[in-house]
Amino acid sequence: MRHDNDLKHSTKKWSLQSPDLTPIENLWEILNYYRDKSSHIKNEEELWEDCQSTWSKITGDICRKLVEFMAARSHQAEGIP
């Protein structure tokens, strides 16, 4: 870490841009977990069906927990208790 007071070297700025604080990155990880990895997609229709099936497994509770987690992580990065 450089100590020249340049904001681009700030830990706080870096941490707020961290993938850990990007909700879509966490959502992709969750979607990948729920995806049926045994299916071998052969065409666009099968891809669409696989996407719909996977998205249907994402419940309101999962979304709520993801939002709560992101809020807690962003407060940690900002130093808010």
PDB file of N, CA, C and O in Angstrom:
ATOM      1  N   MET A   1       0.854  -1.175   0.000  1.00  0.00           N
ATOM      2  CA  MET A   1       0.000   0.000   0.000  1.00  0.00           C
ATOM      3  C   MET A   1       0.894   1.231   0.000  1.00  0.00           C
ATOM      4  O   MET A   1       1.870   1.302   0.747  1.00  0.00           O
ATOM      5  N   ARG A   2       0.561   2.170  -0.821  1.00  0.00           N
ATOM      6  CA  ARG A   2       1.326   3.410  -0.885  1.00  0.00           C
ATOM      7  C   ARG A   2       0.780   4.397   0.129  1.00  0.00           C
ATOM      8  O   ARG A   2      -0.406   4.365   0.457  1.00  0.00           O
ATOM      9  N   HIS A   3       1.625   5.259   0.618  1.00  0.00           N
ATOM     10  CA  HIS A   3       1.236   6.233   1.636  1.00  0.00           C
ATOM     11  C   HIS A   3       1.453   7.656   1.130  1.00  0.00           C
ATOM     12  O   HIS A   3       2.125   8.455   1.782  1.00  0.00           O
ATOM     13  N   ASP A   4       0.887   7.971  -0.025  1.00  0.00           N
ATOM     14  CA  ASP A   4       1.091   9.309  -0.583  1.00  0.00           C
ATOM     15  C   ASP A   4      -0.188  10.144  -0.554  1.00  0.00           C
ATOM     16  O   ASP A   4      -0.268  11.178  -1.218  1.00  0.00           O
ATOM     17  N   ASN A   5      -1.194   9.701   0.217  1.00  0.00           N
ATOM     18  CA  ASN A   5      -2.478  10.398   0.369  1.00  0.00           C
ATOM     19  C   ASN A   5      -3.284  10.499  -0.921  1.00  0.00           C
ATOM     20  O   ASN A   5      -4.234  11.278  -0.995  1.00  0.00           O
ATOM     21  N   ASP A   6      -2.919   9.726  -1.933  1.00  0.00           N
ATOM     22  CA  ASP A   6      -3.696   9.693  -3.174  1.00  0.00           C
ATOM     23  C   ASP A   6      -4.890   8.761  -2.938  1.00  0.00           C
ATOM     24  O   ASP A   6      -4.716   7.615  -2.524  1.00  0.00           O
ATOM     25  N   LEU A   7      -6.102   9.259  -3.205  1.00  0.00           N
ATOM     26  CA  LEU A   7      -7.311   8.465  -2.930  1.00  0.00           C
ATOM     27  C   LEU A   7      -7.346   7.147  -3.691  1.00  0.00           C
ATOM     28  O   LEU A   7      -7.956   6.182  -3.232  1.00  0.00           O
ATOM     29  N   LYS A   8      -6.701   7.099  -4.842  1.00  0.00           N
ATOM     30  CA  LYS A   8      -6.737   5.834  -5.581  1.00  0.00           C
ATOM     31  C   LYS A   8      -5.964   4.731  -4.864  1.00  0.00           C
ATOM     32  O   LYS A   8      -6.089   3.558  -5.215  1.00  0.00           O
ATOM     33  N   HIS A   9      -5.167   5.100  -3.865  1.00  0.00           N
ATOM     34  CA  HIS A   9      -4.444   4.112  -3.081  1.00  0.00           C
ATOM     35  C   HIS A   9      -5.094   3.853  -1.733  1.00  0.00           C
ATOM     36  O   HIS A   9      -4.529   3.155  -0.891  1.00  0.00           O
ATOM     37  N   SER A  10      -6.262   4.405  -1.531  1.00  0.00           N
ATOM     38  CA  SER A  10      -6.950   4.295  -0.253  1.00  0.00           C
ATOM     39  C   SER A  10      -7.540   2.903  -0.061  1.00  0.00           C
ATOM     40  O   SER A  10      -8.183   2.364  -0.963  1.00  0.00           O
ATOM     41  N   THR A  11      -7.321   2.327   1.110  1.00  0.00           N
ATOM     42  CA  THR A  11      -7.905   1.031   1.443  1.00  0.00           C
ATOM     43  C   THR A  11      -9.419   1.120   1.427  1.00  0.00           C
ATOM     44  O   THR A  11     -10.091   0.212   0.937  1.00  0.00           O
ATOM     45  N   LYS A  12      -9.961   2.210   1.959  1.00  0.00           N
ATOM     46  CA  LYS A  12     -11.418   2.370   2.016  1.00  0.00           C
ATOM     47  C   LYS A  12     -12.010   2.370   0.612  1.00  0.00           C
ATOM     48  O   LYS A  12     -13.007   1.693   0.363  1.00  0.00           O
ATOM     49  N   LYS A  13     -11.412   3.119  -0.302  1.00  0.00           N
ATOM     50  CA  LYS A  13     -11.936   3.150  -1.669  1.00  0.00           C
ATOM     51  C   LYS A  13     -11.863   1.761  -2.281  1.00  0.00           C
ATOM     52  O   LYS A  13     -12.816   1.318  -2.923  1.00  0.00           O
ATOM     53  N   TRP A  14     -10.735   1.062  -2.090  1.00  0.00           N
ATOM     54  CA  TRP A  14     -10.597  -0.267  -2.650  1.00  0.00           C
ATOM     55  C   TRP A  14     -11.641  -1.206  -2.073  1.00  0.00           C
ATOM     56  O   TRP A  14     -12.270  -1.964  -2.811  1.00  0.00           O
ATOM     57  N   SER A  15     -11.832  -1.164  -0.767  1.00  0.00           N
ATOM     58  CA  SER A  15     -12.741  -2.114  -0.132  1.00  0.00           C
ATOM     59  C   SER A  15     -14.182  -1.891  -0.568  1.00  0.00           C
ATOM     60  O   SER A  15     -14.944  -2.852  -0.667  1.00  0.00           O
ATOM     61  N   LEU A  16     -14.573  -0.649  -0.830  1.00  0.00           N
ATOM     62  CA  LEU A  16     -15.941  -0.390  -1.269  1.00  0.00           C
ATOM     63  C   LEU A  16     -16.178  -0.871  -2.692  1.00  0.00           C
ATOM     64  O   LEU A  16     -17.326  -1.047  -3.101  1.00  0.00           O
ATOM     65  N   GLN A  17     -15.119  -1.082  -3.443  1.00  0.00           N
ATOM     66  CA  GLN A  17     -15.253  -1.583  -4.806  1.00  0.00           C
ATOM     67  C   GLN A  17     -14.952  -3.077  -4.888  1.00  0.00           C
ATOM     68  O   GLN A  17     -14.917  -3.646  -5.980  1.00  0.00           O
ATOM     69  N   SER A  18     -14.739  -3.701  -3.762  1.00  0.00           N
ATOM     70  CA  SER A  18     -14.412  -5.116  -3.702  1.00  0.00           C
ATOM     71  C   SER A  18     -15.554  -5.969  -4.232  1.00  0.00           C
ATOM     72  O   SER A  18     -16.721  -5.640  -4.019  1.00  0.00           O
ATOM     73  N   PRO A  19     -15.228  -7.078  -4.930  1.00  0.00           N
ATOM     74  CA  PRO A  19     -16.279  -7.994  -5.385  1.00  0.00           C
ATOM     75  C   PRO A  19     -17.131  -8.524  -4.242  1.00  0.00           C
ATOM     76  O   PRO A  19     -18.284  -8.902  -4.450  1.00  0.00           O
ATOM     77  N   ASP A  20     -16.566  -8.553  -3.025  1.00  0.00           N
ATOM     78  CA  ASP A  20     -17.332  -9.005  -1.860  1.00  0.00           C
ATOM     79  C   ASP A  20     -18.508  -8.081  -1.576  1.00  0.00           C
ATOM     80  O   ASP A  20     -19.470  -8.483  -0.921  1.00  0.00           O
ATOM     81  N   LEU A  21     -18.436  -6.839  -2.066  1.00  0.00           N
ATOM     82  CA  LEU A  21     -19.492  -5.867  -1.811  1.00  0.00           C
ATOM     83  C   LEU A  21     -20.361  -5.629  -3.042  1.00  0.00           C
ATOM     84  O   LEU A  21     -21.156  -4.689  -3.064  1.00  0.00           O
ATOM     85  N   THR A  22     -20.221  -6.456  -4.049  1.00  0.00           N
ATOM     86  CA  THR A  22     -21.011  -6.325  -5.257  1.00  0.00           C
ATOM     87  C   THR A  22     -22.094  -7.402  -5.233  1.00  0.00           C
ATOM     88  O   THR A  22     -21.785  -8.582  -5.396  1.00  0.00           O
ATOM     89  N   PRO A  23     -23.352  -7.020  -5.034  1.00  0.00           N
ATOM     90  CA  PRO A  23     -24.416  -8.022  -4.897  1.00  0.00           C
ATOM     91  C   PRO A  23     -24.515  -8.974  -6.079  1.00  0.00           C
ATOM     92  O   PRO A  23     -24.802 -10.155  -5.885  1.00  0.00           O
ATOM     93  N   ILE A  24     -24.286  -8.500  -7.293  1.00  0.00           N
ATOM     94  CA  ILE A  24     -24.450  -9.380  -8.451  1.00  0.00           C
ATOM     95  C   ILE A  24     -23.433 -10.520  -8.429  1.00  0.00           C
ATOM     96  O   ILE A  24     -23.742 -11.630  -8.862  1.00  0.00           O
ATOM     97  N   GLU A  25     -22.229 -10.259  -7.931  1.00  0.00           N
ATOM     98  CA  GLU A  25     -21.228 -11.328  -7.849  1.00  0.00           C
ATOM     99  C   GLU A  25     -21.700 -12.432  -6.915  1.00  0.00           C
ATOM    100  O   GLU A  25     -21.543 -13.615  -7.214  1.00  0.00           O
ATOM    101  N   ASN A  26     -22.274 -12.048  -5.793  1.00  0.00           N
ATOM    102  CA  ASN A  26     -22.801 -13.042  -4.859  1.00  0.00           C
ATOM    103  C   ASN A  26     -24.006 -13.768  -5.439  1.00  0.00           C
ATOM    104  O   ASN A  26     -24.182 -14.965  -5.212  1.00  0.00           O
ATOM    105  N   LEU A  27     -24.832 -13.047  -6.186  1.00  0.00           N
ATOM    106  CA  LEU A  27     -25.995 -13.684  -6.811  1.00  0.00           C
ATOM    107  C   LEU A  27     -25.554 -14.696  -7.862  1.00  0.00           C
ATOM    108  O   LEU A  27     -26.137 -15.777  -7.956  1.00  0.00           O
ATOM    109  N   TRP A  28     -24.531 -14.365  -8.657  1.00  0.00           N
ATOM    110  CA  TRP A  28     -24.031 -15.331  -9.648  1.00  0.00           C
ATOM    111  C   TRP A  28     -23.547 -16.591  -8.957  1.00  0.00           C
ATOM    112  O   TRP A  28     -23.774 -17.699  -9.445  1.00  0.00           O
ATOM    113  N   GLU A  29     -22.884 -16.426  -7.828  1.00  0.00           N
ATOM    114  CA  GLU A  29     -22.388 -17.584  -7.086  1.00  0.00           C
ATOM    115  C   GLU A  29     -23.552 -18.459  -6.600  1.00  0.00           C
ATOM    116  O   GLU A  29     -23.488 -19.687  -6.670  1.00  0.00           O
ATOM    117  N   ILE A  30     -24.605 -17.815  -6.111  1.00  0.00           N
ATOM    118  CA  ILE A  30     -25.785 -18.546  -5.652  1.00  0.00           C
ATOM    119  C   ILE A  30     -26.451 -19.261  -6.827  1.00  0.00           C
ATOM    120  O   ILE A  30     -26.828 -20.428  -6.715  1.00  0.00           O
ATOM    121  N   LEU A  31     -26.594 -18.563  -7.949  1.00  0.00           N
ATOM    122  CA  LEU A  31     -27.202 -19.188  -9.131  1.00  0.00           C
ATOM    123  C   LEU A  31     -26.387 -20.387  -9.588  1.00  0.00           C
ATOM    124  O   LEU A  31     -26.952 -21.422  -9.942  1.00  0.00           O
ATOM    125  N   ASN A  32     -25.074 -20.261  -9.585  1.00  0.00           N
ATOM    126  CA  ASN A  32     -24.220 -21.372  -9.983  1.00  0.00           C
ATOM    127  C   ASN A  32     -24.403 -22.561  -9.049  1.00  0.00           C
ATOM    128  O   ASN A  32     -24.374 -23.710  -9.489  1.00  0.00           O
ATOM    129  N   TYR A  33     -24.593 -22.285  -7.756  1.00  0.00           N
ATOM    130  CA  TYR A  33     -24.822 -23.354  -6.784  1.00  0.00           C
ATOM    131  C   TYR A  33     -26.115 -24.119  -7.095  1.00  0.00           C
ATOM    132  O   TYR A  33     -26.149 -25.347  -7.012  1.00  0.00           O
ATOM    133  N   TYR A  34     -27.174 -23.388  -7.452  1.00  0.00           N
ATOM    134  CA  TYR A  34     -28.479 -24.012  -7.696  1.00  0.00           C
ATOM    135  C   TYR A  34     -28.616 -24.633  -9.085  1.00  0.00           C
ATOM    136  O   TYR A  34     -29.522 -25.430  -9.326  1.00  0.00           O
ATOM    137  N   ARG A  35     -27.729 -24.270  -9.984  1.00  0.00           N
ATOM    138  CA  ARG A  35     -27.837 -24.777 -11.352  1.00  0.00           C
ATOM    139  C   ARG A  35     -27.617 -26.286 -11.390  1.00  0.00           C
ATOM    140  O   ARG A  35     -26.770 -26.822 -10.676  1.00  0.00           O
ATOM    141  N   ASP A  36     -28.395 -26.961 -12.236  1.00  0.00           N
ATOM    142  CA  ASP A  36     -28.264 -28.412 -12.407  1.00  0.00           C
ATOM    143  C   ASP A  36     -27.050 -28.672 -13.289  1.00  0.00           C
ATOM    144  O   ASP A  36     -27.119 -28.538 -14.511  1.00  0.00           O
ATOM    145  N   LYS A  37     -25.956 -29.040 -12.670  1.00  0.00           N
ATOM    146  CA  LYS A  37     -24.716 -29.229 -13.417  1.00  0.00           C
ATOM    147  C   LYS A  37     -24.681 -30.554 -14.171  1.00  0.00           C
ATOM    148  O   LYS A  37     -23.781 -30.791 -14.977  1.00  0.00           O
ATOM    149  N   SER A  38     -25.658 -31.415 -13.908  1.00  0.00           N
ATOM    150  CA  SER A  38     -25.691 -32.700 -14.621  1.00  0.00           C
ATOM    151  C   SER A  38     -26.349 -32.567 -15.992  1.00  0.00           C
ATOM    152  O   SER A  38     -26.223 -33.452 -16.838  1.00  0.00           O
ATOM    153  N   SER A  39     -27.060 -31.440 -16.205  1.00  0.00           N
ATOM    154  CA  SER A  39     -27.714 -31.273 -17.513  1.00  0.00           C
ATOM    155  C   SER A  39     -26.688 -30.838 -18.552  1.00  0.00           C
ATOM    156  O   SER A  39     -25.816 -30.013 -18.281  1.00  0.00           O
ATOM    157  N   HIS A  40     -26.809 -31.393 -19.714  1.00  0.00           N
ATOM    158  CA  HIS A  40     -25.932 -31.044 -20.829  1.00  0.00           C
ATOM    159  C   HIS A  40     -26.771 -30.274 -21.842  1.00  0.00           C
ATOM    160  O   HIS A  40     -27.548 -30.856 -22.600  1.00  0.00           O
ATOM    161  N   ILE A  41     -26.603 -28.986 -21.839  1.00  0.00           N
ATOM    162  CA  ILE A  41     -27.408 -28.104 -22.680  1.00  0.00           C
ATOM    163  C   ILE A  41     -26.938 -28.234 -24.122  1.00  0.00           C
ATOM    164  O   ILE A  41     -25.757 -28.089 -24.440  1.00  0.00           O
ATOM    165  N   LYS A  42     -27.923 -28.515 -24.987  1.00  0.00           N
ATOM    166  CA  LYS A  42     -27.594 -28.764 -26.395  1.00  0.00           C
ATOM    167  C   LYS A  42     -28.044 -27.661 -27.330  1.00  0.00           C
ATOM    168  O   LYS A  42     -27.562 -27.555 -28.457  1.00  0.00           O
ATOM    169  N   ASN A  43     -28.984 -26.828 -26.853  1.00  0.00           N
ATOM    170  CA  ASN A  43     -29.489 -25.781 -27.742  1.00  0.00           C
ATOM    171  C   ASN A  43     -30.017 -24.604 -26.919  1.00  0.00           C
ATOM    172  O   ASN A  43     -30.025 -24.634 -25.688  1.00  0.00           O
ATOM    173  N   GLU A  44     -30.452 -23.581 -27.629  1.00  0.00           N
ATOM    174  CA  GLU A  44     -30.912 -22.362 -26.964  1.00  0.00           C
ATOM    175  C   GLU A  44     -32.140 -22.609 -26.097  1.00  0.00           C
ATOM    176  O   GLU A  44     -32.268 -22.029 -25.019  1.00  0.00           O
ATOM    177  N   GLU A  45     -33.032 -23.457 -26.558  1.00  0.00           N
ATOM    178  CA  GLU A  45     -34.247 -23.757 -25.781  1.00  0.00           C
ATOM    179  C   GLU A  45     -33.895 -24.419 -24.449  1.00  0.00           C
ATOM    180  O   GLU A  45     -34.463 -24.067 -23.415  1.00  0.00           O
ATOM    181  N   GLU A  46     -32.968 -25.370 -24.465  1.00  0.00           N
ATOM    182  CA  GLU A  46     -32.546 -26.025 -23.228  1.00  0.00           C
ATOM    183  C   GLU A  46     -31.827 -25.047 -22.294  1.00  0.00           C
ATOM    184  O   GLU A  46     -31.962 -25.127 -21.073  1.00  0.00           O
ATOM    185  N   LEU A  47     -31.073 -24.139 -22.878  1.00  0.00           N
ATOM    186  CA  LEU A  47     -30.412 -23.111 -22.076  1.00  0.00           C
ATOM    187  C   LEU A  47     -31.450 -22.241 -21.381  1.00  0.00           C
ATOM    188  O   LEU A  47     -31.332 -21.954 -20.190  1.00  0.00           O
ATOM    189  N   TRP A  48     -32.464 -21.824 -22.125  1.00  0.00           N
ATOM    190  CA  TRP A  48     -33.526 -20.989 -21.569  1.00  0.00           C
ATOM    191  C   TRP A  48     -34.250 -21.722 -20.434  1.00  0.00           C
ATOM    192  O   TRP A  48     -34.511 -21.143 -19.380  1.00  0.00           O
ATOM    193  N   GLU A  49     -34.567 -22.989 -20.657  1.00  0.00           N
ATOM    194  CA  GLU A  49     -35.249 -23.787 -19.629  1.00  0.00           C
ATOM    195  C   GLU A  49     -34.377 -23.945 -18.385  1.00  0.00           C
ATOM    196  O   GLU A  49     -34.876 -23.889 -17.262  1.00  0.00           O
ATOM    197  N   ASP A  50     -33.077 -24.143 -18.587  1.00  0.00           N
ATOM    198  CA  ASP A  50     -32.162 -24.273 -17.460  1.00  0.00           C
ATOM    199  C   ASP A  50     -32.092 -22.961 -16.673  1.00  0.00           C
ATOM    200  O   ASP A  50     -32.082 -22.968 -15.442  1.00  0.00           O
ATOM    201  N   CYS A  51     -32.043 -21.842 -17.393  1.00  0.00           N
ATOM    202  CA  CYS A  51     -32.009 -20.535 -16.726  1.00  0.00           C
ATOM    203  C   CYS A  51     -33.282 -20.301 -15.920  1.00  0.00           C
ATOM    204  O   CYS A  51     -33.219 -19.865 -14.771  1.00  0.00           O
ATOM    205  N   GLN A  52     -34.426 -20.587 -16.512  1.00  0.00           N
ATOM    206  CA  GLN A  52     -35.691 -20.391 -15.805  1.00  0.00           C
ATOM    207  C   GLN A  52     -35.779 -21.295 -14.577  1.00  0.00           C
ATOM    208  O   GLN A  52     -36.225 -20.867 -13.512  1.00  0.00           O
ATOM    209  N   SER A  53     -35.361 -22.522 -14.730  1.00  0.00           N
ATOM    210  CA  SER A  53     -35.406 -23.465 -13.612  1.00  0.00           C
ATOM    211  C   SER A  53     -34.501 -22.993 -12.474  1.00  0.00           C
ATOM    212  O   SER A  53     -34.883 -23.047 -11.305  1.00  0.00           O
ATOM    213  N   THR A  54     -33.316 -22.536 -12.822  1.00  0.00           N
ATOM    214  CA  THR A  54     -32.375 -22.070 -11.803  1.00  0.00           C
ATOM    215  C   THR A  54     -32.897 -20.817 -11.116  1.00  0.00           C
ATOM    216  O   THR A  54     -32.871 -20.729  -9.888  1.00  0.00           O
ATOM    217  N   TRP A  55     -33.375 -19.837 -11.900  1.00  0.00           N
ATOM    218  CA  TRP A  55     -33.893 -18.595 -11.303  1.00  0.00           C
ATOM    219  C   TRP A  55     -35.087 -18.862 -10.398  1.00  0.00           C
ATOM    220  O   TRP A  55     -35.281 -18.155  -9.409  1.00  0.00           O
ATOM    221  N   SER A  56     -35.887 -19.870 -10.722  1.00  0.00           N
ATOM    222  CA  SER A  56     -37.073 -20.159  -9.910  1.00  0.00           C
ATOM    223  C   SER A  56     -36.694 -20.651  -8.510  1.00  0.00           C
ATOM    224  O   SER A  56     -37.525 -20.629  -7.602  1.00  0.00           O
ATOM    225  N   LYS A  57     -35.466 -21.087  -8.333  1.00  0.00           N
ATOM    226  CA  LYS A  57     -34.993 -21.564  -7.030  1.00  0.00           C
ATOM    227  C   LYS A  57     -34.545 -20.415  -6.121  1.00  0.00           C
ATOM    228  O   LYS A  57     -34.305 -20.623  -4.932  1.00  0.00           O
ATOM    229  N   ILE A  58     -34.432 -19.210  -6.675  1.00  0.00           N
ATOM    230  CA  ILE A  58     -34.023 -18.053  -5.895  1.00  0.00           C
ATOM    231  C   ILE A  58     -35.272 -17.484  -5.218  1.00  0.00           C
ATOM    232  O   ILE A  58     -36.126 -16.883  -5.869  1.00  0.00           O
ATOM    233  N   THR A  59     -35.360 -17.679  -3.929  1.00  0.00           N
ATOM    234  CA  THR A  59     -36.547 -17.269  -3.181  1.00  0.00           C
ATOM    235  C   THR A  59     -36.402 -15.829  -2.671  1.00  0.00           C
ATOM    236  O   THR A  59     -35.314 -15.254  -2.691  1.00  0.00           O
ATOM    237  N   GLY A  60     -37.494 -15.279  -2.226  1.00  0.00           N
ATOM    238  CA  GLY A  60     -37.476 -13.962  -1.609  1.00  0.00           C
ATOM    239  C   GLY A  60     -36.584 -13.933  -0.381  1.00  0.00           C
ATOM    240  O   GLY A  60     -35.941 -12.922  -0.095  1.00  0.00           O
ATOM    241  N   ASP A  61     -36.547 -15.043   0.344  1.00  0.00           N
ATOM    242  CA  ASP A  61     -35.703 -15.139   1.534  1.00  0.00           C
ATOM    243  C   ASP A  61     -34.225 -15.049   1.160  1.00  0.00           C
ATOM    244  O   ASP A  61     -33.448 -14.394   1.853  1.00  0.00           O
ATOM    245  N   ILE A  62     -33.838 -15.701   0.073  1.00  0.00           N
ATOM    246  CA  ILE A  62     -32.443 -15.637  -0.394  1.00  0.00           C
ATOM    247  C   ILE A  62     -32.098 -14.192  -0.755  1.00  0.00           C
ATOM    248  O   ILE A  62     -31.036 -13.697  -0.379  1.00  0.00           O
ATOM    249  N   CYS A  63     -32.980 -13.522  -1.475  1.00  0.00           N
ATOM    250  CA  CYS A  63     -32.734 -12.124  -1.861  1.00  0.00           C
ATOM    251  C   CYS A  63     -32.630 -11.218  -0.632  1.00  0.00           C
ATOM    252  O   CYS A  63     -31.764 -10.346  -0.566  1.00  0.00           O
ATOM    253  N   ARG A  64     -33.516 -11.430   0.333  1.00  0.00           N
ATOM    254  CA  ARG A  64     -33.490 -10.625   1.562  1.00  0.00           C
ATOM    255  C   ARG A  64     -32.168 -10.810   2.299  1.00  0.00           C
ATOM    256  O   ARG A  64     -31.557  -9.840   2.747  1.00  0.00           O
ATOM    257  N   LYS A  65     -31.732 -12.060   2.422  1.00  0.00           N
ATOM    258  CA  LYS A  65     -30.469 -12.338   3.110  1.00  0.00           C
ATOM    259  C   LYS A  65     -29.289 -11.737   2.355  1.00  0.00           C
ATOM    260  O   LYS A  65     -28.341 -11.248   2.970  1.00  0.00           O
ATOM    261  N   LEU A  66     -29.343 -11.770   1.039  1.00  0.00           N
ATOM    262  CA  LEU A  66     -28.269 -11.184   0.237  1.00  0.00           C
ATOM    263  C   LEU A  66     -28.186  -9.676   0.468  1.00  0.00           C
ATOM    264  O   LEU A  66     -27.096  -9.126   0.625  1.00  0.00           O
ATOM    265  N   VAL A  67     -29.340  -9.015   0.489  1.00  0.00           N
ATOM    266  CA  VAL A  67     -29.368  -7.571   0.734  1.00  0.00           C
ATOM    267  C   VAL A  67     -28.864  -7.256   2.143  1.00  0.00           C
ATOM    268  O   VAL A  67     -28.088  -6.318   2.325  1.00  0.00           O
ATOM    269  N   GLU A  68     -29.294  -8.025   3.131  1.00  0.00           N
ATOM    270  CA  GLU A  68     -28.843  -7.807   4.503  1.00  0.00           C
ATOM    271  C   GLU A  68     -27.329  -8.015   4.619  1.00  0.00           C
ATOM    272  O   GLU A  68     -26.639  -7.253   5.296  1.00  0.00           O
ATOM    273  N   PHE A  69     -26.833  -9.038   3.964  1.00  0.00           N
ATOM    274  CA  PHE A  69     -25.402  -9.319   3.985  1.00  0.00           C
ATOM    275  C   PHE A  69     -24.626  -8.163   3.346  1.00  0.00           C
ATOM    276  O   PHE A  69     -23.601  -7.733   3.874  1.00  0.00           O
ATOM    277  N   MET A  70     -25.111  -7.671   2.226  1.00  0.00           N
ATOM    278  CA  MET A  70     -24.417  -6.590   1.531  1.00  0.00           C
ATOM    279  C   MET A  70     -24.410  -5.320   2.393  1.00  0.00           C
ATOM    280  O   MET A  70     -23.404  -4.613   2.445  1.00  0.00           O
ATOM    281  N   ALA A  71     -25.517  -5.036   3.060  1.00  0.00           N
ATOM    282  CA  ALA A  71     -25.580  -3.858   3.933  1.00  0.00           C
ATOM    283  C   ALA A  71     -24.575  -3.989   5.072  1.00  0.00           C
ATOM    284  O   ALA A  71     -23.868  -3.033   5.391  1.00  0.00           O
ATOM    285  N   ALA A  72     -24.512  -5.157   5.679  1.00  0.00           N
ATOM    286  CA  ALA A  72     -23.572  -5.383   6.781  1.00  0.00           C
ATOM    287  C   ALA A  72     -22.127  -5.264   6.296  1.00  0.00           C
ATOM    288  O   ALA A  72     -21.301  -4.650   6.970  1.00  0.00           O
ATOM    289  N   ARG A  73     -21.815  -5.842   5.140  1.00  0.00           N
ATOM    290  CA  ARG A  73     -20.447  -5.774   4.605  1.00  0.00           C
ATOM    291  C   ARG A  73     -20.057  -4.352   4.236  1.00  0.00           C
ATOM    292  O   ARG A  73     -18.918  -3.945   4.463  1.00  0.00           O
ATOM    293  N   SER A  74     -20.993  -3.588   3.668  1.00  0.00           N
ATOM    294  CA  SER A  74     -20.650  -2.221   3.290  1.00  0.00           C
ATOM    295  C   SER A  74     -20.428  -1.361   4.528  1.00  0.00           C
ATOM    296  O   SER A  74     -19.584  -0.465   4.520  1.00  0.00           O
ATOM    297  N   HIS A  75     -21.186  -1.632   5.598  1.00  0.00           N
ATOM    298  CA  HIS A  75     -20.957  -0.897   6.849  1.00  0.00           C
ATOM    299  C   HIS A  75     -19.598  -1.259   7.446  1.00  0.00           C
ATOM    300  O   HIS A  75     -18.915  -0.401   8.005  1.00  0.00           O
ATOM    301  N   GLN A  76     -19.210  -2.515   7.331  1.00  0.00           N
ATOM    302  CA  GLN A  76     -17.890  -2.940   7.821  1.00  0.00           C
ATOM    303  C   GLN A  76     -16.797  -2.212   7.045  1.00  0.00           C
ATOM    304  O   GLN A  76     -15.825  -1.737   7.632  1.00  0.00           O
ATOM    305  N   ALA A  77     -16.956  -2.126   5.737  1.00  0.00           N
ATOM    306  CA  ALA A  77     -15.944  -1.481   4.897  1.00  0.00           C
ATOM    307  C   ALA A  77     -15.851   0.012   5.200  1.00  0.00           C
ATOM    308  O   ALA A  77     -14.781   0.610   5.088  1.00  0.00           O
ATOM    309  N   GLU A  78     -16.964   0.601   5.581  1.00  0.00           N
ATOM    310  CA  GLU A  78     -16.981   2.029   5.896  1.00  0.00           C
ATOM    311  C   GLU A  78     -16.601   2.292   7.346  1.00  0.00           C
ATOM    312  O   GLU A  78     -16.440   3.443   7.751  1.00  0.00           O
ATOM    313  N   GLY A  79     -16.457   1.226   8.127  1.00  0.00           N
ATOM    314  CA  GLY A  79     -16.091   1.386   9.537  1.00  0.00           C
ATOM    315  C   GLY A  79     -17.274   1.723  10.429  1.00  0.00           C
ATOM    316  O   GLY A  79     -17.093   2.246  11.528  1.00  0.00           O
ATOM    317  N   ILE A  80     -18.492   1.426   9.962  1.00  0.00           N
ATOM    318  CA  ILE A  80     -19.703   1.692  10.749  1.00  0.00           C
ATOM    319  C   ILE A  80     -20.014   0.440  11.565  1.00  0.00           C
ATOM    320  O   ILE A  80     -20.069  -0.655  11.004  1.00  0.00           O
ATOM    321  N   PRO A  81     -20.218   0.574  12.869  1.00  0.00           N
ATOM    322  CA  PRO A  81     -20.504  -0.616  13.700  1.00  0.00           C
ATOM    323  C   PRO A  81     -21.870  -1.210  13.409  1.00  0.00           C
ATOM    324  O   PRO A  81     -22.253  -2.207  14.021  1.00  0.00           O
TER     325      PRO A  81
END
